[in-house]
């Protein structure tokens, strides 16, 4: 975690122009949230660039709304003690949901993005109606178990595989969720639960979660590589998640990483979809003789079980299993280096539900592979790390999307009405 004096120097700046109250309130709230231990009004003036009067007016309003609270006094140099303002983390809550073809994850978050309650449920057979019913039941149980007021919950964020129709809140034919053709998930779940629902791509949600929970300066840039049932990416530039014009940025499944690789359904060879995904890695392990090709099926649950077995064998020193995973790291490095060279980001973050099983091998192999392929290696390093959020990064990120829309400063708020 950054020290308080370091954190103050990387805040987003407010503006003293008129009609900017909502933006400035978000700037102040974000500064307090990121500080951890809280900030005084004087420190907020330094951190945000706002006038002392503006800070006083906004913090008074935040105190009245119970979004922040006074947390004692501190003495720093001459003058009277300064009152520390801290985030009232339980004043607003959100629910994050991650829909994966094999398992659904549900988290209840406080305003700091910390998990209050957590539960998982097996994803029913791909019938959308049954899945929405199961989601509703799990959300109701999550709230009941945590014994919190429904009125304190700002909304539900749902992370799903893409592509999405953002305008209609629909999921459109995701590769691993059969029968999901333009399913109006946002509106159906909102009607069933009574909460406002925000729909987001799982990769984008994961990037938002990393922004909220990460230690890096909020104004930085990074490429997030999401290792789920499928492989996706997300991009953060200048502290903001890039969503794209249709909110479907990061679809990389048909980028070629191995020209001699297996044939893909798109008609090309060696795409990410048939080389880098867990199912592709499992099939590669079977072809290499790590274990017999005797799986009952290629459903998500069967692939997940065999993938876990493969990683366990590699961790135990199985040479063939290790070679399979190292080969998959080489293929993934082609994707990452190509994107990193084009985007010139500060760092790479890897996460998703399969990351923890691959972490040992990938952290050993990927940095060197990326350095060898980096177009800028003579002028700078390109750090690579695992997500700070863990395997539930998409669910946590989905909940953070709700908080982010309500609380974080957005440049679009600076446009005045014509």
Secondary structure per residue as TSV (DSSP state, phi and psi in degrees):
chain	resnum	aa	ss	phi	psi
A	1	X	-	360.0	140.0
A	2	X	-	-67.3	146.1
A	3	X	-	-67.3	156.2
A	4	X	H	-59.5	-41.6
A	5	X	H	-67.8	-30.2
A	6	X	H	-71.8	-42.4
A	7	X	H	-62.4	-38.0
A	8	X	H	-60.0	-30.1
A	9	X	T	-80.9	-5.8
A	10	X	T	-120.2	17.7
A	11	X	-	-70.2	156.5
A	12	X	-	-74.3	147.4
A	13	X	-	-95.2	144.0
A	14	X	-	-88.9	-173.0
A	15	X	-	-138.2	144.1
A	16	X	-	-97.4	11.0
A	17	X	S	-68.1	157.1
A	18	X	T	-70.2	163.4
A	19	X	T	64.2	25.5
A	20	X	-	-114.8	20.8
A	21	X	H	-57.7	-45.6
A	22	X	H	-64.5	-42.5
A	23	X	H	-63.8	-47.0
A	24	X	H	-64.4	-37.0
A	25	X	H	-61.0	-41.4
A	26	X	H	-66.2	-38.3
A	27	X	H	-61.0	-45.9
A	28	X	H	-66.0	-43.8
A	29	X	H	-64.9	-39.0
A	30	X	H	-66.0	-39.8
A	31	X	H	-62.0	-42.8
A	32	X	H	-66.9	-42.5
A	33	X	H	-62.3	-43.3
A	34	X	H	-76.1	-18.2
A	35	X	H	-71.2	-25.0
A	36	X	S	81.9	-68.5
A	37	X	S	-87.7	-5.8
A	38	X	-	99.9	165.9
A	39	X	E	-135.9	150.7
A	40	X	E	-82.8	168.2
A	41	X	H	-62.8	-37.8
A	42	X	H	-63.1	-41.8
A	43	X	H	-67.1	-32.9
A	44	X	H	-67.2	-36.3
A	45	X	H	-60.2	-46.0
A	46	X	H	-65.4	-41.4
A	47	X	H	-71.3	-34.6
A	48	X	H	-104.8	-18.2
A	49	X	-	78.4	7.1
A	50	X	-	-85.2	160.0
A	51	X	-	-70.8	158.0
A	52	X	H	-60.6	-38.1
A	53	X	H	-66.2	-41.0
A	54	X	H	-63.5	-43.6
A	55	X	H	-61.2	-44.2
A	56	X	H	-61.6	-45.8
A	57	X	H	-63.4	-43.5
A	58	X	H	-71.9	-42.4
A	59	X	H	-65.4	-32.3
A	60	X	H	-62.7	-42.8
A	61	X	H	-65.7	-40.6
A	62	X	H	-65.2	-35.5
A	63	X	H	-66.6	-41.5
A	64	X	H	-63.0	-33.9
A	65	X	T	-87.4	2.2
A	66	X	T	63.0	21.4
A	67	X	S	-77.9	-27.0
A	68	X	E	-130.8	166.8
A	69	X	E	-143.7	158.2
A	70	X	E	-82.5	133.0
A	71	X	E	-127.8	56.2
A	72	X	E	86.2	-177.6
A	73	X	E	-123.5	156.0
A	74	X	E	-136.0	148.4
A	75	X	-	-107.5	123.6
A	76	X	-	-137.7	94.7
A	77	X	S	80.0	-166.8
A	78	X	S	-70.0	163.2
A	79	X	S	100.7	177.2
A	80	X	S	-75.5	157.1
A	81	X	-	-58.7	149.5
A	82	X	E	-102.7	138.3
A	83	X	E	-82.4	128.9
A	84	X	E	-88.3	133.2
A	85	X	E	-107.1	127.2
A	86	X	E	-121.6	156.9
A	87	X	E	-68.4	134.1
A	88	X	-	-90.0	87.6
A	89	X	G	-62.6	-29.1
A	90	X	G	-90.8	4.5
A	91	X	G	-71.1	-28.7
A	92	X	S	-135.8	140.5
A	93	X	E	-126.6	163.6
A	94	X	E	-145.4	160.8
A	95	X	E	-115.5	132.4
A	96	X	E	-114.0	136.2
A	97	X	E	-128.3	133.1
A	98	X	E	-116.9	119.0
A	99	X	E	-95.4	110.3
A	100	X	-	-114.9	149.5
A	101	X	S	-56.2	-23.1
A	102	X	S	-107.3	-31.4
A	103	X	E	-147.6	144.6
A	104	X	E	-106.7	135.0
A	105	X	E	-117.1	137.8
A	106	X	E	-129.7	132.1
A	107	X	E	-134.0	144.5
A	108	X	E	-107.2	122.7
A	109	X	E	-113.2	149.3
A	110	X	E	-93.0	-177.6
A	111	X	T	-65.5	-19.2
A	112	X	T	-86.8	-3.5
A	113	X	S	84.9	11.1
A	114	X	-	-84.4	146.7
A	115	X	E	-81.2	123.3
A	116	X	E	-91.5	-40.5
A	117	X	E	-147.1	151.8
A	118	X	E	-147.8	140.6
A	119	X	E	-155.7	156.6
A	120	X	E	-128.2	158.3
A	121	X	E	-149.5	141.7
A	122	X	E	-64.3	135.1
A	123	X	-	-70.7	122.5
A	124	X	-	-60.8	167.1
A	125	X	S	-50.3	151.7
A	126	X	S	-58.5	8.4
A	127	X	-	-64.3	115.2
A	128	X	H	-56.7	-38.5
A	129	X	H	-61.8	-43.5
A	130	X	H	-66.6	-37.0
A	131	X	H	-67.0	-41.9
A	132	X	H	-65.6	-38.8
A	133	X	H	-63.3	-42.7
A	134	X	H	-66.2	-38.4
A	135	X	H	-60.1	-46.9
A	136	X	H	-60.0	-45.8
A	137	X	H	-62.2	-41.8
A	138	X	H	-68.1	-38.4
A	139	X	H	-64.1	-44.7
A	140	X	H	-60.9	-41.3
A	141	X	H	-68.1	-37.8
A	142	X	H	-60.1	-45.3
A	143	X	H	-68.5	-43.5
A	144	X	H	-63.8	-43.6
A	145	X	H	-64.2	-34.4
A	146	X	H	-81.0	-13.8
A	147	X	T	54.6	52.4
A	148	X	-	-117.6	159.5
A	149	X	-	-74.3	132.8
A	150	X	G	-62.6	-27.6
A	151	X	G	-67.2	-21.7
A	152	X	G	-82.0	-7.8
A	153	X	E	-89.9	117.5
A	154	X	E	-71.3	-23.4
A	155	X	E	159.3	-178.6
A	156	X	E	-117.4	127.9
A	157	X	E	-104.9	133.0
A	158	X	E	-120.2	122.9
A	159	X	E	-101.7	125.4
A	160	X	E	-134.5	160.7
A	161	X	-	-62.7	150.0
A	162	X	S	-91.5	178.1
A	163	X	-	-82.6	158.7
A	164	X	E	-118.5	153.0
A	165	X	E	-102.4	94.8
A	166	X	T	-63.2	-37.3
A	167	X	T	-62.5	-36.9
A	168	X	T	-103.6	-0.7
A	169	X	T	65.3	36.9
A	170	X	E	-113.7	150.7
A	171	X	E	-99.6	129.1
A	172	X	-	-117.2	103.1
A	173	X	-	46.7	53.8
A	174	X	-	-64.1	145.7
A	175	X	T	-56.5	-36.4
A	176	X	T	-104.6	0.5
A	177	X	S	-113.9	89.7
A	178	X	T	-70.1	152.1
A	179	X	T	74.2	5.4
A	180	X	-	-97.0	78.1
A	181	X	S	-107.9	105.5
A	182	X	S	52.7	51.6
A	183	X	B	-79.0	122.2
A	184	X	-	-78.8	67.1
A	185	X	H	-62.6	-42.5
A	186	X	H	-57.5	-52.9
A	187	X	H	-71.8	-36.7
A	188	X	H	-65.2	-41.8
A	189	X	H	-73.2	-35.6
A	190	X	H	-62.5	-42.4
A	191	X	H	-66.3	-38.5
A	192	X	H	-73.7	-33.6
A	193	X	H	-100.3	-24.6
A	194	X	S	84.0	2.5
A	195	X	S	-100.4	153.1
A	196	X	-	-67.7	137.4
A	197	X	E	-122.4	133.5
A	198	X	E	-113.9	130.1
A	199	X	E	-104.2	133.3
A	200	X	E	-144.3	149.1
A	201	X	E	-63.3	144.2
A	202	X	H	-60.2	-37.5
A	203	X	H	-67.1	-43.0
A	204	X	H	-65.2	-42.6
A	205	X	H	-59.6	-41.6
A	206	X	H	-60.9	-38.9
A	207	X	H	-66.5	-39.2
A	208	X	H	-63.2	-42.7
A	209	X	H	-60.0	-40.5
A	210	X	H	-65.3	-38.7
A	211	X	H	-62.9	-43.7
A	212	X	H	-71.4	-38.9
A	213	X	H	-101.5	-11.0
A	214	X	-	-76.8	165.8
A	215	X	-	-96.3	-12.0
A	216	X	S	-73.6	157.8
A	217	X	-	-55.5	138.7
A	218	X	T	-68.9	-14.9
A	219	X	T	-91.6	6.1
A	220	X	-	-82.6	-173.0
A	221	X	-	-132.8	146.1
A	222	X	E	-157.1	156.1
A	223	X	E	-103.4	124.3
A	224	X	E	-101.8	127.1
A	225	X	E	-105.9	119.8
A	226	X	E	-103.7	118.6
A	227	X	E	-103.9	91.8
A	228	X	S	-118.6	-155.1
A	229	X	S	-56.0	-35.5
A	230	X	S	-115.3	174.3
A	231	X	E	-109.6	132.0
A	232	X	E	-143.5	171.6
A	233	X	E	-135.2	161.6
A	234	X	E	-140.6	156.0
A	235	X	E	-127.9	132.3
A	236	X	E	-119.4	124.6
A	237	X	E	-125.5	129.7
A	238	X	T	52.1	37.4
A	239	X	T	81.3	2.3
A	240	X	E	-117.7	140.5
A	241	X	E	-75.2	130.4
A	242	X	E	-88.9	117.7
A	243	X	-	-100.7	-21.6
A	244	X	-	86.4	164.2
A	245	X	T	-64.9	-30.0
A	246	X	T	-107.0	7.9
A	247	X	S	64.3	31.7
A	248	X	-	-124.7	29.0
A	249	X	T	-61.7	147.5
A	250	X	T	100.0	9.9
A	251	X	-	-78.9	100.7
A	252	X	-	-116.0	8.6
A	253	X	T	-59.1	-25.0
A	254	X	T	-114.5	28.1
A	255	X	-	-85.1	131.8
A	256	X	B	-79.5	126.3
A	257	X	S	-118.5	-11.0
A	258	X	-	-147.7	93.3
A	259	X	T	-57.0	-22.7
A	260	X	T	-96.7	9.4
A	261	X	S	-77.4	-174.6
A	262	X	-	-63.3	157.8
A	263	X	B	-72.1	134.9
A	264	X	-	-98.6	158.1
A	265	X	T	-62.9	-17.6
A	266	X	T	-80.1	-8.8
A	267	X	S	101.8	-5.0
A	268	X	-	-104.7	168.7
A	269	X	B	-105.9	145.6
A	270	X	S	71.1	28.4
A	271	X	B	-70.6	158.6
A	272	X	H	-50.4	-41.0
A	273	X	H	-59.0	-33.1
A	274	X	H	-109.9	8.3
A	275	X	H	-125.2	-39.9
A	276	X	T	-104.6	-16.4
A	277	X	S	-72.8	160.2
A	278	X	H	-54.6	-40.9
A	279	X	H	-63.2	-41.4
A	280	X	H	-64.5	-38.6
A	281	X	H	-67.5	-40.6
A	282	X	H	-62.3	-44.0
A	283	X	H	-63.9	-36.9
A	284	X	H	-64.6	-39.1
A	285	X	H	-66.2	-39.2
A	286	X	H	-64.6	-42.2
A	287	X	H	-66.2	-30.1
A	288	X	H	-82.2	-6.7
A	289	X	T	85.8	18.0
A	290	X	S	-62.6	-40.8
A	291	X	S	-153.4	165.9
A	292	X	-	-67.2	149.0
A	293	X	S	-81.6	72.6
A	294	X	-	-124.6	23.7
A	295	X	-	-63.3	145.0
A	296	X	S	-68.5	-37.1
A	297	X	-	-158.0	-179.2
A	298	X	-	-109.2	21.8
A	299	X	S	-66.5	162.9
A	300	X	H	-59.4	-38.7
A	301	X	H	-67.2	-42.1
A	302	X	H	-65.3	-41.7
A	303	X	H	-63.9	-42.0
A	304	X	H	-60.4	-44.0
A	305	X	H	-63.4	-44.8
A	306	X	H	-71.1	-35.5
A	307	X	H	-62.2	-42.5
A	308	X	H	-60.4	-43.0
A	309	X	H	-61.5	-41.5
A	310	X	H	-60.4	-45.8
A	311	X	H	-67.9	-35.5
A	312	X	H	-64.3	-42.5
A	313	X	H	-63.9	-41.2
A	314	X	H	-64.1	-42.8
A	315	X	H	-63.9	-27.2
A	316	X	T	-85.5	1.8
A	317	X	T	99.9	6.9
A	318	X	-	-64.8	117.5
A	319	X	H	-63.6	-47.0
A	320	X	H	-62.2	-43.9
A	321	X	H	-62.4	-41.2
A	322	X	H	-64.2	-41.3
A	323	X	H	-62.5	-39.2
A	324	X	H	-62.3	-46.3
A	325	X	H	-68.8	-37.3
A	326	X	H	-67.0	-35.6
A	327	X	H	-65.2	-38.6
A	328	X	H	-66.1	-33.6
A	329	X	H	-64.7	-39.9
A	330	X	H	-62.4	-42.7
A	331	X	H	-64.4	-43.4
A	332	X	H	-65.5	-32.6
A	333	X	H	-64.1	-29.7
A	334	X	H	-64.2	-44.5
A	335	X	H	-63.4	-50.6
A	336	X	H	-63.6	-44.9
A	337	X	H	-65.8	-38.3
A	338	X	H	-61.4	-44.8
A	339	X	H	-70.0	-41.6
A	340	X	H	-65.0	-39.5
A	341	X	H	-64.9	-36.6
A	342	X	H	-74.3	-39.7
A	343	X	H	-93.1	-21.7
A	344	X	-	56.2	49.9
A	345	X	-	-82.1	167.8
A	346	X	S	-75.2	-32.9
A	347	X	E	-161.1	168.9
A	348	X	E	-117.1	134.0
A	349	X	E	-121.5	132.9
A	350	X	E	-118.1	136.0
A	351	X	E	-161.0	-170.0
A	352	X	S	114.9	169.8
A	353	X	T	-64.5	-17.5
A	354	X	T	-99.8	-4.3
A	355	X	H	-63.8	-44.8
A	356	X	H	-61.2	-28.3
A	357	X	H	-79.4	-24.8
A	358	X	H	-98.2	-10.8
A	359	X	H	-55.0	-45.4
A	360	X	H	-60.0	-47.9
A	361	X	H	-72.3	-44.8
A	362	X	H	-68.6	-38.4
A	363	X	H	-69.1	-24.2
A	364	X	H	-78.5	-35.2
A	365	X	H	-101.8	-38.3
A	366	X	H	-64.5	-43.7
A	367	X	H	-55.3	-45.4
A	368	X	H	-65.8	-40.1
A	369	X	H	-63.6	-41.5
A	370	X	H	-69.5	-38.5
A	371	X	H	-61.8	-41.0
A	372	X	H	-65.2	-28.2
A	373	X	H	-101.2	1.2
A	374	X	-	-75.6	133.1
A	375	X	T	-77.9	-13.7
A	376	X	T	-119.6	20.5
A	377	X	T	-65.2	-21.1
A	378	X	T	-78.3	-13.9
A	379	X	T	-116.1	-18.5
A	380	X	-	-165.2	161.6
A	381	X	-	-88.2	159.8
A	382	X	-	-123.4	91.6
A	383	X	E	-63.9	145.4
A	384	X	E	-128.0	134.7
A	385	X	E	-147.3	162.9
A	386	X	E	-82.6	156.8
A	387	X	-	-60.7	146.4
A	388	X	S	-79.8	-11.1
A	389	X	S	-86.9	-28.0
A	390	X	-	97.5	-168.3
A	391	X	T	-62.9	-24.8
A	392	X	T	-89.3	23.0
A	393	X	H	-57.6	-35.5
A	394	X	H	-71.1	-42.5
A	395	X	H	-66.3	-46.8
A	396	X	H	-60.8	-43.4
A	397	X	H	-62.1	-37.4
A	398	X	H	-62.9	-41.3
A	399	X	H	-66.0	-37.2
A	400	X	H	-68.3	-28.3
A	401	X	H	-58.6	-42.4
A	402	X	H	-62.7	-48.4
A	403	X	H	-65.2	-37.7
A	404	X	H	-62.9	-41.9
A	405	X	H	-67.4	-30.8
A	406	X	H	-83.7	-36.2
A	407	X	H	-115.7	-25.8
A	408	X	S	-85.3	144.6
A	409	X	-	-68.2	135.6
A	410	X	-	-125.4	134.7
A	411	X	G	-59.8	-29.0
A	412	X	G	-62.0	-22.9
A	413	X	G	-70.2	-12.4
A	414	X	G	-84.0	-9.1
A	415	X	-	-78.7	124.6
A	416	X	-	-83.1	151.8
A	417	X	-	-64.0	142.5
A	418	X	-	-82.4	360.0
